[in-house]
């Protein structure tokens, strides 16, 4: 009987572990259904190859969670099988074997009912989320959030004395008209300006953290001071304006298609 209790404990731990892993994966930006599926897939070693599985591998925190689930899953499977075999080994009487089987079935039914309980699910999720948010696992997949796979990037621009941006205020540079957003400025003396405004001055030695398309970032990084730089800026603004017009036209067409359908 003790061996069967051990088996039920192992199954309970498996349920708790997958629930904790699901909560951790949810904190990285996955939906609850996808997180639950991936946690159980990794724990059982099914190895489903889906688009979500590729996202799991590319994300460093999700990858660590999945690796831990694989390790625990393999250890748990061996323990469960060995405990189950031990529980039915050396049974001296048929009645004793049937009694143990009934106890095992009853325990599994109770665990199944507990696992399907929405109330227990909500309470455990709250506890897991509270605990996990106090760790370093609360990491979002910013690469996916910022569409970095579609030509967008976050880059650092080191401003030199002869750069086009040197000694300009952000409002004078009009980088937003080129499709670039300045997220922050790190001064040469170590000061950090988060969410800078148009009045912030860009000085030589500053490190600008910008977000935008790769081509726009490269163009600004290579731009020099003087008339050629100003002309290049005007061309970049016109190019971005043309891109935005095409994007608005596509959105209008999509809205029309939805209305027609």
C-alpha positions as CSV (number, residue, x, y, z in Angstrom):
1,X,0.0,0.0,0.0
2,X,2.9,2.3,0.7
3,X,4.1,1.8,-2.8
4,X,0.8,2.8,-4.3
5,X,0.8,5.9,-2.1
6,X,4.2,6.7,-3.5
7,X,2.9,6.4,-7.0
8,X,0.0,8.8,-6.2
9,X,2.5,11.3,-4.8
10,X,4.6,11.1,-7.9
11,X,1.5,11.8,-10.1
12,X,0.5,14.7,-7.8
13,X,4.0,16.1,-8.2
14,X,3.8,15.8,-11.9
15,X,0.5,17.7,-12.0
16,X,2.0,20.4,-9.7
17,X,5.2,20.7,-11.8
18,X,3.3,21.0,-15.1
19,X,1.1,23.7,-13.5
20,X,4.0,25.7,-12.3
21,X,5.7,25.4,-15.7
22,X,2.6,26.5,-17.4
23,X,2.4,29.6,-15.2
24,X,6.1,30.4,-15.9
25,X,5.6,30.1,-19.6
26,X,2.5,32.3,-19.4
27,X,4.7,35.0,-17.8
28,X,6.9,35.0,-20.9
29,X,4.1,36.0,-23.1
30,X,2.5,32.7,-24.2
31,X,-1.3,32.2,-24.0
32,X,-2.5,29.9,-21.2
33,X,-3.5,27.1,-23.7
34,X,-0.2,27.1,-25.5
35,X,1.8,27.3,-22.3
36,X,-0.2,24.3,-20.8
37,X,0.3,22.3,-24.0
38,X,4.0,22.9,-24.3
39,X,4.6,22.2,-20.6
40,X,2.8,18.8,-20.8
41,X,4.5,18.0,-24.1
42,X,8.0,18.7,-22.7
43,X,7.2,16.8,-19.4
44,X,5.9,13.7,-21.2
45,X,8.5,13.8,-23.9
46,X,6.0,13.7,-26.8
47,X,8.1,16.1,-28.8
48,X,5.5,17.9,-30.9
49,X,7.1,20.0,-33.6
50,X,4.8,23.1,-33.9
51,X,5.4,26.8,-34.6
52,X,5.0,27.4,-30.9
53,X,7.8,24.8,-30.2
54,X,10.2,26.9,-32.4
55,X,9.3,30.0,-30.4
56,X,10.1,28.0,-27.3
57,X,13.6,27.2,-28.5
58,X,14.4,30.7,-29.7
59,X,13.4,32.3,-26.4
60,X,16.1,31.8,-23.7
61,X,13.8,31.7,-20.6
62,X,11.3,29.4,-22.3
63,X,14.2,27.2,-23.4
64,X,15.4,26.8,-19.8
65,X,11.9,26.0,-18.6
66,X,11.4,23.3,-21.3
67,X,14.9,21.8,-20.6
68,X,14.0,21.5,-16.9
69,X,10.6,20.0,-17.7
70,X,12.3,17.4,-19.9
71,X,14.7,16.4,-17.2
72,X,11.9,16.2,-14.5
73,X,9.7,14.3,-16.9
74,X,12.2,11.6,-17.7
75,X,13.0,11.1,-14.0
76,X,9.3,11.1,-13.1
77,X,8.4,8.5,-15.7
78,X,11.1,6.1,-14.5
79,X,10.0,6.6,-10.9
80,X,6.3,6.1,-11.7
81,X,6.9,2.9,-13.7
82,X,9.3,1.4,-11.1
83,X,6.9,2.3,-8.2
84,X,3.9,0.7,-10.1
85,X,5.8,-2.5,-10.8
86,X,6.9,-2.6,-7.1
87,X,3.4,-2.1,-5.9
88,X,2.1,-5.2,-7.7
89,X,5.1,-7.4,-7.2
90,X,5.1,-10.3,-4.8
91,X,1.4,-10.2,-4.3
92,X,0.6,-13.2,-2.1
93,X,-3.2,-13.3,-2.6
94,X,-5.6,-12.3,-5.3
95,X,-7.8,-10.3,-2.8
96,X,-4.8,-8.2,-1.8
97,X,-4.0,-7.5,-5.4
98,X,-7.6,-6.4,-6.1
99,X,-7.6,-4.3,-3.0
100,X,-4.5,-2.5,-4.1
101,X,-5.8,-2.0,-7.6
102,X,-9.0,-0.5,-6.2
103,X,-7.1,1.9,-4.0
104,X,-4.9,2.9,-6.9
105,X,-8.0,3.5,-9.2
106,X,-9.7,5.5,-6.4
107,X,-6.6,7.7,-5.9
108,X,-6.3,8.3,-9.7
109,X,-9.9,9.3,-9.9
110,X,-9.5,11.8,-7.0
111,X,-6.4,13.3,-8.6
112,X,-8.3,13.6,-12.0
113,X,-11.1,15.4,-10.3
114,X,-8.7,17.7,-8.5
115,X,-6.8,18.4,-11.7
116,X,-10.1,19.4,-13.5
117,X,-11.2,21.7,-10.6
118,X,-11.4,25.3,-11.9
119,X,-11.2,26.7,-8.4
120,X,-8.0,24.8,-7.5
121,X,-6.6,25.9,-10.9
122,X,-7.3,29.5,-10.2
123,X,-5.8,29.3,-6.6
124,X,-2.7,27.5,-7.8
125,X,-2.2,29.9,-10.7
126,X,-2.4,32.9,-8.3
127,X,0.2,31.3,-6.0
128,X,2.5,30.3,-8.9
129,X,2.2,33.7,-10.6
130,X,3.0,35.5,-7.3
131,X,6.1,33.3,-6.7
132,X,7.3,33.4,-10.3
133,X,7.0,37.2,-10.6
134,X,9.4,37.5,-7.7
135,X,12.1,35.7,-9.7
136,X,13.8,36.6,-13.0
137,X,11.4,34.5,-15.1
138,X,9.1,37.5,-15.8
139,X,10.7,38.0,-19.2
140,X,8.7,38.9,-22.3
141,X,9.6,37.9,-25.8
142,X,10.5,41.4,-26.9
143,X,11.8,40.1,-30.2
144,X,8.3,38.9,-31.2
145,X,6.6,41.9,-29.6
146,X,8.6,44.3,-31.7
147,X,8.4,42.3,-35.0
148,X,12.2,42.0,-35.2
149,X,11.8,39.0,-37.6
150,X,10.0,41.4,-40.1
151,X,12.7,43.9,-40.7
152,X,12.5,45.9,-37.5
153,X,15.3,46.2,-34.9
154,X,16.4,47.9,-31.7
155,X,19.9,49.4,-32.2
156,X,22.4,51.5,-30.4
157,X,23.8,54.6,-32.3
158,X,27.1,56.0,-30.9
159,X,27.1,59.7,-31.8
160,X,30.4,61.1,-33.1
161,X,31.4,64.7,-33.4
162,X,30.9,64.7,-37.2
163,X,27.7,62.7,-37.2
164,X,24.5,64.3,-38.6
165,X,22.7,64.0,-35.3
166,X,25.5,65.6,-33.2
167,X,24.4,68.8,-31.4
168,X,20.8,68.5,-32.6
169,X,17.7,68.4,-30.5
170,X,15.4,65.5,-31.1
171,X,12.7,67.8,-32.5
172,X,15.2,69.1,-35.0
173,X,16.3,65.7,-36.1
174,X,12.7,64.6,-37.0
175,X,13.7,60.9,-36.7
176,X,10.1,59.9,-36.2
177,X,9.3,61.2,-39.7
178,X,11.9,58.7,-41.0
179,X,10.2,55.9,-39.1
180,X,12.6,55.8,-36.1
181,X,11.7,56.1,-32.5
182,X,14.3,57.1,-29.9
183,X,13.7,54.9,-26.9
184,X,16.4,56.3,-24.6
185,X,19.7,58.2,-24.5
186,X,22.7,57.1,-22.5
187,X,25.0,60.1,-21.9
188,X,28.8,59.8,-22.1
189,X,29.0,60.6,-18.3
190,X,26.7,57.6,-17.6
191,X,23.4,59.5,-17.2
192,X,20.4,57.7,-18.7
193,X,17.5,59.5,-20.3
194,X,14.5,57.2,-20.7
195,X,11.7,58.2,-23.1
196,X,13.4,61.4,-24.2
197,X,11.4,64.4,-25.4
198,X,11.9,66.7,-28.4
199,X,13.9,69.2,-26.3
200,X,16.6,66.7,-25.4
201,X,19.9,67.5,-27.0
202,X,22.0,64.9,-28.7
203,X,25.6,65.4,-27.8
204,X,28.8,63.8,-29.2
205,X,29.5,60.7,-27.2
206,X,25.9,59.9,-26.5
207,X,24.5,56.5,-27.1
208,X,21.0,56.5,-28.7
209,X,18.8,53.5,-28.4
210,X,16.4,53.5,-31.4
211,X,13.7,51.3,-32.8
212,X,12.8,51.1,-36.5
213,X,13.4,49.3,-39.7
214,X,16.9,48.0,-40.4
215,X,17.4,50.2,-43.4
216,X,16.4,53.4,-41.7
217,X,18.8,52.7,-38.8
218,X,21.7,52.0,-41.1
219,X,21.0,55.2,-43.1
220,X,21.0,57.4,-40.0
221,X,24.1,55.7,-38.7
222,X,26.1,56.4,-41.9
223,X,24.8,60.0,-42.3
224,X,27.3,62.8,-42.1
225,X,26.8,66.5,-41.2
226,X,26.2,69.2,-43.8
227,X,24.1,69.6,-46.9
228,X,24.4,66.0,-48.1
229,X,23.1,64.8,-44.7
230,X,20.1,67.1,-44.8
231,X,19.3,66.0,-48.4
232,X,19.5,62.3,-47.3
233,X,17.2,63.1,-44.4
234,X,14.6,64.6,-46.8
235,X,14.8,61.6,-49.0
236,X,14.3,59.3,-46.0
237,X,11.3,61.3,-44.8
238,X,9.7,61.1,-48.3
239,X,10.4,57.3,-48.5
240,X,8.8,56.8,-45.1
241,X,5.8,58.9,-46.0
242,X,5.3,56.8,-49.2
243,X,5.5,53.6,-47.1
244,X,2.9,54.9,-44.7
245,X,0.6,55.8,-47.6
246,X,0.9,52.3,-49.0
247,X,0.2,50.8,-45.6
248,X,-2.9,52.9,-45.2
249,X,-4.1,51.8,-48.6
250,X,-3.7,48.2,-47.7
251,X,-5.6,48.7,-44.5
252,X,-8.4,50.4,-46.4
253,X,-8.6,47.5,-48.8
254,X,-8.7,45.0,-46.0
255,X,-11.6,47.0,-44.4
256,X,-13.4,47.0,-47.7
257,X,-12.9,43.3,-48.1
258,X,-14.3,42.7,-44.6
259,X,-17.3,44.9,-45.4
260,X,-18.0,43.1,-48.7
261,X,-17.8,39.7,-47.1
